[in-house]
């Protein structure tokens, strides 16, 4: 053991045991000087005892008690700001769950892999690898306590997803098919869900309606998924899904083969010089996501530091059910020394509403205004738009990482083409939108760590000449203060189809802004996080008929009096330009929409069986008119028995209008996320039962009921329900082979 670790023994239980073992070894070694009065047999007996004790003590320190981890609470605290039920949180959830089942080996990991957990800040990651360089590989998970900048709250979160020993690829050299067949990390998942009340889209056609205004299929939603994987070795998966209202039919003429959506992937890792080989469906993440950022990405939220920069994770398997945010084809990363070279190709069909136009040569040509991303094919109109346009993508990336892992630099180039041209509707705000059949992009990205400062950025250009750039830093100003700053600029004619870098808008176009975030830990059990973001939109936007600007800020105070309880209060305010339609002028003008959100949350676990969670939230909205408001109050009572887990909630809500709707995270079945929105007046209750009837079989059953007061209908259009109640049921099974 190196002398430099001596000062860290008082912080690390494992190092303390190692130190004690070494002292015993020294004593045993000195017997030949201090035991002259003992017989030879006695000397040998004592020496043997010391030797066995020295061997046993370090081995005991290898085991870390990995208790049951509450994924729901972890994600809820990380993303306490939830305002979109359509965000694919399940992608991030599944990634975390894969790491939980197959923890990251800390002695073989990379900075980008650790960053993808969104637990460690970049300076903390740099401090971790500095510790490895100076002291050698970790001997135990307890050694994390000896690393500078690592606090106990961070370690408590991290230990569920990491380990020190790696009994993976190096210990199993069987053929791939044998490793797949013998892998214990594999499961078949089946999910069924349905709204019990009848929606208008499933009713019979009356004399005032057309047959095209009804859903073609049943109200059942069905998901089937199988996946088997082993960290740093392989991942194999298959997914099939049918949404509510879609038909389960076999019709090759309309490209329907049973389920409405299928996805499959095979990825291999560390095959000679090939770091990754992907076949089928996959995702790409390079740089800061200006060009390639598929899957779930984190932006502004209650975590103000670790989520600002994007991890450069490269190729990842795709197993979600979003029917547009992925690549279908092949990709591979080949290593050349410190350089990794990635090539990828994708070809798939996307949903679009093709329209005919007469060109200048009196020939008819088809065009579409944009890709439809809902993934629904329930009505004849939606079905007619299914897979109408072909999309092809080809590109590559080259990334260099220095030997000491302090510098990462890369360049990305890609080209996208469609079988029919995109032509926007011609609204003023769409003047600089993409048009045509092909687009190409090129970008350069960097990341550099200097002491406790992490610098990162990416700059890209599109075929139109429009430029996008994002640059920032995160820094540990002290062991109690962390800072993040980020500047972004996306030109009004910058076009990227799969980019999703940090920003206020949903797309990286027509935006300029500066973000500042801070995290302060004044005491061991307290944490204060805050951010301020100032942004402007140089050109018109949807529902904003003039250049506009705005700002947003958040303040969150967290208190953990013990491992069994936590309390946080959060305030967020946003001001953003929007058209004011209800006015006396002949045209709309742009006003400032002001929104404020307040949240108070308390969680307490009085016994290992019972968990209590209370939530109170309030919001207000104002736009050139009297202020409206709304609130949501919920109480959760959860029970965790040895073989059964029961989750319950009762909530009340009251909002003046849709602008003050309330979003609230709910517990759900594995791999599913539920963040419904509530507006109007009513109550919400749900109960979810999880149990294991067999050793390899897990079952989830969830029932939810929402009752609206003073309402005769719920929803609108084909989703409308007659009556004030909506009931939903979801059943899921997972069988582990």
TILOPA-225753 format. One line per 10 residues: number of its first residue (from 0); their letters; for each residue x, y, z of C-alpha. Coordinates in pm, 1 decimal. Each point is the difference from the previous one (the first is absolute). Layout:
// TILOPA-225753
NUM	a	X Y Z  ...;
// end
This chain:
// TILOPA-225753
0	xxxxxxxxxx	0.0 0.0 0.0  130.3 339.4 -97.0  109.0 241.8 271.4  -216.7 278.9 -144.0  -315.0 -184.2 107.0  92.4 2.1 367.9  -192.6 321.5 72.2  -318.5 -141.8 -152.9  -22.5 -302.1 230.1  -210.3 184.0 256.8;
10	xxxxxxxxxx	-259.4 68.9 -270.0  -14.5 -348.3 -155.3  -107.2 -312.3 185.5  166.6 -216.9 -258.5  332.0 183.3 17.5  -15.9 -22.0 376.8  -31.8 -376.1 -26.5  284.7 -15.4 -249.0  215.2 211.7 227.9  -74.7 -229.9 292.0;
20	xxxxxxxxxx	80.1 -302.0 -215.0  332.3 151.7 -105.3  90.1 71.9 359.7  -70.7 -361.5 85.8  215.3 -107.1 -291.6  285.2 217.3 128.1  -38.4 -154.3 343.0  2.7 -346.5 -147.9  310.6 82.6 -201.2  181.7 119.4 311.2;
30	xxxxxxxxxx	-54.1 -322.3 192.2  350.7 -118.1 -72.7  126.9 293.2 210.5  -256.2 6.8 280.9  -96.6 -365.0 61.7  331.4 -157.4 85.8  -153.9 -151.0 313.3  -270.2 -188.5 -190.4  23.3 -342.5 -150.2  14.1 -45.4 -375.4;
40	xxxxxxxxxx	-351.9 -147.6 -4.7  -137.6 297.1 193.5  167.6 242.9 -236.7  -144.2 -180.8 -301.6  -348.8 -7.8 155.4  -4.4 370.4 75.9  139.6 85.8 -341.3  -267.4 -211.4 -167.3  -271.5 173.6 204.4  126.3 343.6 -100.8;
50	xxxxxxxxxx	23.5 -106.0 -364.0  -358.9 -126.2 -6.9  -121.8 312.6 177.1  182.3 225.2 -246.1  -163.2 -186.5 -288.3  -348.3 -1.7 151.9  -25.6 367.2 96.5  44.4 153.5 -346.1  -227.6 -259.2 -156.6  -276.4 94.4 241.9;
60	xxxxxxxxxx	26.4 362.2 -110.0  -83.6 -92.6 -357.7  -365.4 -63.3 78.4  -228.3 299.8 -0.7  -360.1 -36.8 116.1  -190.8 98.3 -317.2  -347.2 48.5 142.3  -318.0 46.4 -201.4  25.2 324.9 -192.5  -298.5 231.9 -44.1;
70	xxxxxxxxxx	20.7 97.9 -367.5  -318.8 202.8 19.7  126.9 224.5 276.6  340.5 41.7 -163.5  -144.6 110.9 -334.7  -263.6 214.9 168.7  267.9 190.1 191.7  224.7 28.0 -304.6  -281.1 128.0 -223.0  -234.9 165.2 246.6;
80	xxxxxxxxxx	-100.7 241.8 -275.7  -234.8 -202.5 -221.1  -220.4 176.0 -250.3  -33.3 -236.5 -292.0  -165.2 -340.5 20.4  138.9 -88.1 -344.5  368.1 26.2 93.9  163.2 -346.6 -27.8  107.7 -30.9 362.3  -17.1 -378.0 -37.2;
90	xxxxxxxxxx	313.7 5.7 -216.4  202.8 149.4 283.5  -173.1 -230.3 248.2  93.1 -309.7 -198.7  361.9 112.9 -30.5  19.3 40.4 377.2  -162.3 -336.5 55.8  252.0 -170.2 -229.9  282.3 154.3 201.3  -169.5 -113.5 320.3;
100	xxxxxxxxxx	-21.4 -358.5 -123.0  353.3 8.3 -141.3  188.9 267.7 195.2  282.7 195.5 -159.4  346.6 -127.5 87.7  175.3 306.7 139.4  342.4 -130.3 -97.7  -100.6 -34.4 -367.2  -247.5 282.1 -50.1  32.9 318.3 -205.7;
110	xxxxxxxxxx	-84.5 363.1 81.9  -289.6 -2.4 -247.2  -149.1 -315.6 149.9  4.2 149.1 349.0  -144.3 326.4 -130.9  -297.0 -185.2 -150.9  -123.1 -76.0 354.3  -51.7 373.8 67.7  119.4 -54.8 356.9  359.8 125.8 -12.2;
120	xxxxxxxxxx	102.4 342.5 -118.9  284.0 23.8 -250.4  248.4 129.8 259.7  -94.9 -293.8 222.6  61.8 -238.8 -289.9  337.9 162.8 -61.5  82.2 -33.7 369.4  -92.0 -369.3 -15.8  238.5 -74.8 -287.9  272.2 210.9 160.7;
130	xxxxxxxxxx	-34.5 -220.8 307.3  37.3 -310.9 -218.6  313.9 136.7 -168.8  164.0 91.3 328.2  -100.0 -301.2 210.5  -68.2 -279.6 -244.2  -323.1 -196.3 -50.8  -263.8 5.2 271.3  1.8 -290.9 240.3  -348.6 56.2 140.5;
140	xxxxxxxxxx	-312.2 207.5 -51.4  66.2 152.7 343.5  300.9 179.6 -145.0  -236.0 252.3 -162.6  -11.4 173.6 337.6  370.4 78.2 -32.3  -34.0 181.4 -334.2  1.1 380.6 21.4  -329.1 172.9 -93.1  -205.5 -315.0 69.4;
150	xxxxxxxxxx	-266.1 65.3 265.0  -212.0 -264.1 171.4  -325.9 95.8 -174.4  165.1 -49.8 -338.4  156.7 -329.9 105.8  -333.6 -131.1 129.4  -147.8 50.0 -348.6  302.3 -127.1 -189.7  63.5 -331.4 176.2  -314.8 -157.5 -144.6;
160	xxxxxxxxxx	136.1 30.1 -354.9  370.5 -77.3 41.1  227.2 -274.9 126.3  371.6 -66.2 29.7  30.7 -362.5 -101.0  -70.1 -96.0 -360.5  -86.2 -362.2 -59.6  -123.7 71.1 -348.1  167.6 -34.8 -337.0  343.8 -107.1 118.4;
170	xxxxxxxxxx	-146.3 -291.9 199.5  -221.5 -143.0 -273.9  154.2 -96.9 -333.2  -281.8 -225.1 -121.5  -148.6 57.8 -347.5  -247.0 286.8 -23.3  -307.7 -219.1 -38.5  92.5 -196.1 310.9  49.3 318.8 200.0  -339.5 127.4 -116.6;
180	xxxxxxxxxx	-175.5 -325.8 87.0  167.8 -15.0 341.2  -43.8 368.8 91.0  -212.4 65.8 308.0  -62.5 365.2 -93.5  -277.4 -76.0 -247.7  -376.1 37.1 18.7  -320.4 -11.4 -201.4  -235.5 285.5 82.6  -371.3 12.4 -86.9;
190	xxxxxxxxxx	-215.5 306.5 70.1  -371.1 60.2 -45.9  -188.1 323.8 68.4  -342.8 141.3 -69.8  -235.7 281.5 92.0  -315.7 -164.5 132.0  -239.7 274.5 -109.8  -89.1 14.9 -367.2  147.4 285.8 -201.3  -185.6 157.4 -289.2;
200	xxxxxxxxxx	241.9 -152.5 -249.4  -125.1 -350.5 84.1  -373.4 71.7 -25.2  -219.6 -94.2 -294.6  -28.5 244.1 -288.0  -320.1 205.6 12.7  -177.8 196.5 -272.4  199.8 314.4 74.0  342.6 -166.0 -18.0  222.9 -158.8 -259.6;
210	xxxxxxxxxx	166.3 -338.6 28.0  339.1 170.1 -24.8  -65.3 166.5 335.3  28.9 -321.7 197.0  291.2 -212.6 115.3  64.9 -314.7 -199.9  124.3 -217.8 283.9  -77.3 -95.1 357.3  66.5 220.9 305.2  265.9 -244.1 122.5;
220	xxxxxxxxxx	364.7 103.8 12.3  244.4 -291.2 -9.0  377.9 -8.1 35.4  235.4 -297.0 -29.8  371.9 33.4 63.7  290.0 -239.1 38.6  354.3 102.0 83.7  315.0 -179.9 104.0  323.2 188.6 65.3  334.6 -14.5 173.4;
230	xxxxxxxxxx	203.6 309.5 77.4  289.6 57.7 -243.0  -87.7 -316.1 -191.0  -330.8 8.1 -187.6  -363.2 116.4 -6.1  -280.5 -174.6 -186.9  -359.3 121.2 2.7  -337.5 -18.8 -170.8  -304.7 226.9 47.5  -355.6 -10.7 -139.7;
240	xxxxxxxxxx	-279.9 246.1 80.7  -359.7 79.0 -88.3  -147.4 330.3 120.3  -361.2 36.8 108.7  -219.9 42.2 -306.8  240.8 -172.5 -238.7  -87.5 -320.0 -180.1  176.3 -327.7 59.9  1.4 -126.2 -356.7  213.7 -163.2 -268.3;
250	xxxxxxxxxx	-2.9 210.0 -318.2  327.0 14.0 -199.1  -156.7 251.5 -240.9  -2.7 261.0 277.6  320.9 -129.2 164.3  -189.3 -133.1 303.2  108.2 -330.2 147.6  -193.5 -58.7 320.7  125.5 261.9 243.2  14.7 357.1 -126.8;
260	xxxxxxxxxx	364.3 55.9 100.1  299.8 -231.1 16.9  355.5 65.5 110.6  302.3 -227.6 35.9  369.0 47.7 70.5  325.6 -187.6 44.5  306.5 176.0 137.2  341.2 -150.7 66.9  272.8 163.7 206.1  378.0 -33.2 20.7;
270	xxxxxxxxxx	51.3 -234.8 -293.3  365.2 50.8 -81.5  48.4 359.6 -109.8  -373.7 45.2 -39.3  -129.9 175.7 307.7  -363.2 -28.7 -115.3  -183.8 -174.4 -283.3  -372.3 74.0 -39.4  -254.6 -166.5 -225.5  -368.7 88.5 -16.4;
280	xxxxxxxxxx	-130.6 293.5 203.1  240.4 220.2 192.2  56.4 349.6 138.8  290.0 242.4 -35.5  133.0 259.3 242.2  307.3 205.9 -92.0  128.3 333.3 121.3  -262.3 220.6 161.2  -282.3 -136.5 -211.4  -14.6 269.1 -267.0;
290	xxxxxxxxxx	-16.1 -260.6 -276.2  -43.7 -337.2 169.7  -194.9 -20.9 322.6  -264.1 -268.4 -25.8  -164.9 -145.1 305.5  -68.0 180.1 327.4  202.5 309.9 80.3  -16.8 216.5 307.0  -17.5 377.3 -7.5  -105.5 257.4 253.0;
300	xxxxxxxxxx	-132.4 -145.0 321.3  54.4 -41.4 370.3  344.0 -154.4 -67.4  186.9 313.4 -106.0  355.3 -131.8 -55.2  33.2 -356.6 -128.4  -270.0 33.6 -268.0  144.2 306.3 -176.0  253.0 -186.4 -216.6  -74.2 -303.6 -214.2;
310	xxxxxxxxxx	194.3 -327.9 33.7  183.2 -113.7 -312.9  -121.8 -360.6 26.1  4.2 -80.8 -373.0  -210.7 -296.0 -116.2  -274.6 -130.1 228.3  -264.7 -270.3 -48.0  -357.1 108.9 -64.9  -285.8 -183.2 170.1  -258.3 273.4 56.5;
320	xxxxxxxxxx	-338.0 29.3 -173.7  37.5 349.7 -143.2  -43.4 -57.0 -371.1  226.6 274.8 -133.5  292.4 83.6 232.0  241.2 -273.7 -107.4  217.4 -127.4 -284.3  -57.3 -325.2 -186.5  291.3 -165.4 -175.9  358.2 -52.7 113.2;
330	xxxxxxxxxx	269.8 186.8 190.8  344.7 -79.5 135.3  278.8 165.2 199.2  359.5 -101.0 -80.2  288.4 96.0 228.0  336.1 120.7 -127.7  216.2 70.0 301.3  -156.9 295.5 180.9  -238.6 58.8 -289.5  -345.7 -147.1 -46.8;
340	xxxxxxxxxx	-151.5 8.2 -349.6  -374.4 -56.5 -39.5  -194.3 -57.0 -318.9  -377.8 -36.0 -21.5  -273.5 -53.4 -256.3  -376.0 9.7 50.8  -292.9 -65.1 -230.4  -360.9 0.2 112.5  -340.2 134.6 -93.9  -165.6 280.9 195.5;
350	xxxxxxxxxx	-356.9 125.3 35.1  -99.9 300.7 -211.0  -301.7 151.2 -171.4  97.8 0.4 -367.0  -163.9 270.0 -209.3  0.4 54.1 -376.3  111.0 320.0 -169.1  40.7 119.9 -358.2  358.5 99.5 -78.5  119.6 242.1 -269.4;
360	xxxxxxxxxx	19.3 -276.7 -263.0  -367.1 -91.8 47.7  97.8 -319.6 179.4  -154.7 -107.9 324.7  235.7 -61.9 288.9  -54.3 -103.5 359.0  122.0 195.6 300.9  -58.8 -4.2 374.9  7.3 274.4 261.8  171.9 -196.2 273.8;
370	xxxxxxxxxx	54.0 -336.9 163.5  -284.6 -119.3 222.4  143.0 -125.7 328.1  -304.7 -113.6 200.2  30.7 -361.6 -114.9  -379.4 -38.6 -4.5  -170.4 -186.8 -285.8  -354.2 -28.9 132.0  -220.8 167.1 -261.5  -2.3 -42.0 -379.5;
380	xxxxxxxxxx	169.0 340.4 -30.7  278.9 -88.5 242.7  42.7 -337.8 -165.2  27.8 162.1 -343.4  294.2 207.2 127.6  185.0 -302.5 141.2  351.8 -51.1 -138.8  -61.9 215.1 -307.3  348.1 150.5 -31.8  338.2 -169.1 -16.1;
390	xxxxxxxxxx	282.6 140.1 212.1  369.4 -78.2 -41.2  282.1 118.6 224.6  371.7 -57.9 -39.0  282.1 147.0 202.4  298.9 -44.2 221.7  182.4 125.1 305.4  363.5 5.5 107.0  76.6 55.1 367.4  339.6 37.4 166.3;
400	xxxxxxxxxx	56.4 -37.0 373.8  330.8 73.8 168.4  176.2 -260.5 209.2  -76.0 176.3 328.2  -367.2 46.5 -105.2  12.0 378.2 38.9  -55.1 81.7 -368.5  -266.4 -125.7 -237.7  -43.5 137.0 -352.0  -213.1 -119.8 -285.5;
410	xxxxxxxxxx	-146.2 77.8 -338.9  -333.6 -121.3 -139.6  -138.8 6.7 -352.8  -334.4 -129.6 -120.7  -239.3 22.3 -293.1  -378.1 -49.5 5.4  -224.7 -52.0 -301.2  -372.7 -60.1 -53.4  -183.2 -162.6 -288.5  -230.7 303.3 -30.4;
420	xxxxxxxxxx	74.3 367.3 68.6  -95.4 185.1 315.6  -194.5 318.3 -68.1  -135.5 204.1 288.2  -346.2 155.9 -5.7  136.9 348.8 -58.7  -83.0 167.6 329.7  224.5 298.3 83.0  163.2 -179.4 292.8  95.6 -288.2 -235.4;
430	xxxxxxxxxx	193.0 218.2 -244.7  341.5 -136.8 99.5  -106.9 -359.5 62.7  159.1 -284.2 -195.0  -130.9 -75.3 -347.5  107.0 -258.9 -258.1  99.1 -364.7 -2.3  351.1 -0.2 146.6  197.8 161.4 277.4  353.3 -44.5 122.3;
440	xxxxxxxxxx	176.6 110.7 317.3  348.7 10.6 140.9  106.1 78.9 354.6  301.2 8.9 230.4  -18.1 -63.7 373.3  243.4 20.6 288.8  22.8 -67.7 372.1  293.4 90.5 223.4  55.6 -41.7 373.0  236.4 237.2 177.1;
450	xxxxxxxxxx	27.5 -63.6 373.2  -358.9 46.9 128.2  -131.6 164.0 -316.9  -163.3 -185.6 -288.7  -33.4 180.8 -334.7  -219.0 -135.7 -278.3  -163.1 104.3 -324.1  -105.6 -78.7 -353.6  -36.8 211.8 -314.2  -189.1 -115.3 -308.4;
460	xxxxxxxxxx	-108.9 126.3 -339.6  -279.7 -120.9 -226.9  -44.1 -2.8 -377.8  -180.1 335.5 15.2  306.6 166.6 152.4  -172.4 43.8 334.2  217.8 -57.3 304.2  -62.9 -138.6 344.2  236.3 8.1 294.7  -17.2 -90.2 367.0;
470	xxxxxxxxxx	285.6 57.2 245.7  16.8 -24.4 375.3  184.8 -94.2 314.4  -58.2 -167.7 333.0  226.9 64.0 295.9  41.6 -100.0 362.0  73.2 334.2 164.0  43.2 -178.8 332.4  -107.1 -326.0 158.6  -336.5 165.3 69.8;
480	xxxxxxxxxx	-64.7 210.9 -310.2  -43.2 -110.1 -363.9  -60.3 230.4 -296.0  -121.7 -53.3 -356.6  -15.7 252.7 -285.0  -111.8 -51.1 -359.1  -44.6 217.7 -307.9  -185.1 -117.7 -310.2  -79.1 152.4 -337.1  -215.1 -169.8 -262.4;
490	xxxxxxxxxx	-52.6 200.1 -318.2  -348.2 34.4 -145.8  114.2 -198.7 -305.7  193.7 -269.4 188.5  -153.2 -338.2 -84.8  54.9 -331.2 176.1  -250.0 -286.1 16.4  147.3 -208.5 281.8  164.6 268.1 211.3  -119.2 81.7 349.1;
500	xxxxxxxxxx	259.3 215.9 171.1  -66.9 213.5 306.5  -265.0 262.6 -64.1  -332.9 157.3 85.0  -175.8 -110.3 -316.2  -75.6 -355.4 -103.1  227.5 39.3 -305.1  343.9 158.4 -42.6  -105.3 286.5 -226.8  -58.3 374.9 39.4;
510	xxxxxxxxxx	129.9 31.5 357.1  270.2 173.3 198.9  45.9 -28.6 374.7  224.2 -10.2 305.3  -50.5 -237.9 292.1  152.2 13.9 348.1  -51.8 -273.0 258.2  134.4 -45.1 350.3  -6.6 -267.8 268.0  91.5 77.9 359.7;
520	xxxxxxxxxx	36.9 -249.5 284.2  38.9 224.3 305.3  -43.8 -285.4 246.5  14.2 -377.7 -17.4  -378.2 -42.6 -26.6  -89.2 309.4 -201.6  17.5 70.1 -371.2  -97.0 316.5 -187.4  -28.4 0.6 -379.3  -92.3 289.2 -225.4;
530	xxxxxxxxxx	24.4 111.9 -361.3  -75.1 304.9 -211.0  -44.5 -19.3 -376.1  -35.3 300.2 -230.6  -102.4 -67.4 -360.5  -122.2 173.0 -312.6  -150.2 -107.1 -331.3  123.9 225.9 -284.5  -273.8 -111.0 -241.2  -371.1 -82.2 21.6;
540	xxxxxxxxxx	-121.0 -323.5 160.5  -321.0 -197.9 11.7  -260.2 216.2 180.8  257.5 279.3 29.2  -27.5 243.6 -293.5  306.3 209.7 84.0  354.3 -45.0 132.6  -24.8 -65.7 372.5  198.3 -64.0 313.5  -44.6 -140.1 346.0;
550	xxxxxxxxxx	161.9 -140.0 309.7  -42.4 -283.1 245.9  133.8 -68.8 346.1  -28.5 -273.2 261.0  82.8 -28.4 369.4  -5.2 -330.7 188.2  91.1 -76.4 361.3  47.6 -362.2 105.5  32.9 -124.5 357.7  80.8 -360.5 93.9;
560	xxxxxxxxxx	-20.4 -33.1 378.2  61.8 -375.5 -26.8  18.6 -287.4 -246.4  -370.5 -58.1 68.1  -132.5 345.8 -84.4  45.7 290.7 -237.2  -170.6 331.2 -59.7  33.3 251.7 -279.8  -165.8 323.3 -104.7  22.0 128.1 -356.5;
570	xxxxxxxxxx	-97.3 318.6 -180.8  18.8 61.5 -373.5  -101.1 302.8 -204.9  -3.0 50.1 -376.2  -77.6 296.1 -223.3  -30.7 -57.7 -373.7  -148.8 182.9 -299.1  -335.0 -112.6 -142.6  -269.9 139.1 -226.9  -284.0 180.5 175.0;
580	xxxxxxxxxx	-307.8 -89.1 -203.0  -276.3 137.2 222.5  52.2 370.0 -54.5  -167.2 290.1 -180.5  267.9 41.7 -267.9  -43.4 -131.4 -354.3  307.4 -224.9 26.8  159.0 -200.3 278.1  285.5 150.4 194.4  259.9 -171.6 217.4;
590	xxxxxxxxxx	-26.7 19.3 376.7  191.1 -165.4 282.4  -149.0 -320.7 136.6  100.5 -31.3 365.3  -15.5 -337.1 169.8  93.7 -86.8 359.4  19.9 -342.1 165.0  33.0 -87.1 368.2  71.7 -348.5 131.3  36.7 -148.5 348.4;
600	xxxxxxxxxx	89.4 -367.6 37.6  58.1 -218.0 306.6  100.4 -365.9 9.8  24.8 -211.8 315.7  66.2 -369.4 59.1  -88.9 -72.7 362.9  55.2 -375.1 -39.3  155.2 -222.4 -267.9  -355.6 -92.4 -101.9  -176.6 338.1 -16.0;
610	xxxxxxxxxx	89.9 301.9 -212.1  -191.1 331.6 5.0  20.8 276.1 -259.9  -182.9 331.6 7.0  -9.7 249.0 -285.6  -150.0 349.3 -25.8  39.0 207.9 -314.5  -149.3 326.8 -122.4  32.4 194.2 -324.5  -117.4 329.0 -146.6;
620	xxxxxxxxxx	-17.7 138.4 -353.8  -46.9 351.2 -134.4  -10.1 139.8 -355.6  -148.1 347.3 -41.1  -301.3 -114.7 200.5  -100.6 -84.3 356.4  225.3 -259.5 159.8  -114.5 -363.2 11.6  123.4 -264.4 240.5  -15.7 -365.9 89.8;
630	xxxxxxxxxx	117.2 -244.0 265.0  61.7 -371.0 53.7  28.7 -181.8 334.9  83.1 -368.5 32.3  78.5 -254.9 268.0  177.5 -326.7 -78.8  6.6 -301.3 230.3  228.5 -277.0 -121.0  57.1 -342.4 152.9  306.2 -215.3 -66.7;
640	xxxxxxxxxx	-39.5 -354.1 126.2  240.0 -283.1 -71.2  -185.5 -126.5 -308.4  -265.3 266.4 -57.0  20.9 372.4 -68.6  -310.8 219.4 18.3  -3.1 364.4 -112.1  -300.1 227.7 56.0  -86.8 366.5 -51.2  -289.7 231.6 63.4;
650	xxxxxxxxxx	10.3 349.7 -148.0  -220.3 303.7 -54.0  47.8 268.7 -264.6  -166.4 325.4 -96.3  108.5 220.2 -291.8  -161.1 299.1 -167.6  100.4 -96.4 -353.4  232.0 -211.2 -212.8  289.4 244.1 45.7  13.6 -83.7 370.5;
660	xxxxxxxxxx	-15.2 -377.6 -48.6  192.9 -205.3 252.5  253.3 -272.3 -79.8  72.9 -263.2 263.5  228.6 -302.2 -11.7  -161.8 -336.2 80.3  143.7 -340.1 74.0  -48.9 -238.4 -286.5  92.2 -342.9 -129.3  360.2 -75.9 -88.3;
670	xxxxxxxxxx	135.6 199.3 -298.6  -314.1 215.8 -14.5  -33.1 360.2 107.9  -319.0 175.6 98.0  -5.1 380.3 25.4  -362.9 89.8 -74.6  -129.4 356.3 -25.7  -304.5 112.1 198.6  -221.6 301.8 -62.5  -348.6 83.6 120.4;
680	xxxxxxxxxx	-122.0 -116.7 340.9  11.1 -353.9 125.5  171.1 -284.0 179.9  252.8 -260.9 -102.4  74.9 -332.0 162.1  197.9 -302.5 -103.2  127.1 -324.0 140.9  277.1 -218.8 -136.7  83.9 -350.0 115.8  331.9 -165.8 -77.0;
690	xxxxxxxxxx	61.5 -359.9 98.8  204.6 -307.1 -93.2  -212.1 -315.9 -20.8  297.8 -197.9 -130.5  374.3 41.0 39.5  45.0 123.2 -357.0  -336.1 171.0 -50.2  -89.0 357.7 101.8  -351.5 142.4 -33.1  -124.3 360.0 16.2;
700	xxxxxxxxxx	-364.9 107.0 11.7  -94.9 369.0 5.5  -344.3 156.0 17.4  -53.4 376.9 -19.2  -320.7 203.2 28.9  -46.6 370.4 -73.5  -329.4 166.7 92.2  -79.5 350.0 -127.6  -250.8 218.1 177.4  -255.0 203.8 -193.0;
710	xxxxxxxxxx	98.7 -163.0 -331.6  -222.6 -207.3 -224.1  275.5 -100.7 -239.7  375.7 -59.0 13.0  229.8 82.1 -289.6  -98.0 102.5 -350.8  -30.4 -138.4 -351.7  33.8 -375.5 -35.8  155.2 -18.7 347.2  -311.1 142.1 168.7;
720	xxxxxxxxxx	-159.0 -204.0 280.6  -363.9 48.2 97.7  -17.1 47.6 374.6  220.4 140.9 278.3  216.3 -308.6 63.2  296.4 -159.8 -170.1  141.2 -334.7 110.4  321.6 -154.5 -129.3  146.4 -343.0 59.6  350.9 -120.4 -77.7;
730	xxxxxxx	130.6 -354.3 44.7  357.0 -108.3 -60.2  195.6 -320.9 39.0  373.3 -58.7 -21.8  143.8 -347.9 -25.8  374.4 -42.5 48.4  135.9 -305.7 -177.9;
// end
